[in-house]
């Protein structure tokens, strides 16, 4: 069992107790968002820091007809 801390930039996203570690360039899902593992660093015997990058979400385009009245 490994204590795994997931980081995006310098922000801690998630800490988990895992049986197997994620591999570099592996696609994973954290809190419902797709992410890619960039780096896995061993800190202690059972502690690991995993650097991830979340997939960019496209911004939603607002509706064009907001000023018109409904019939």
Beta strands, then each sheet from edge to edge (+ up, - down):
strand 1: 2-8
strand 2: 11-18
strand 3: 27-30
strand 4: 33-42
strand 5: 47-54
sheet 1: 2+ 1- 5- 4+ 3-
end
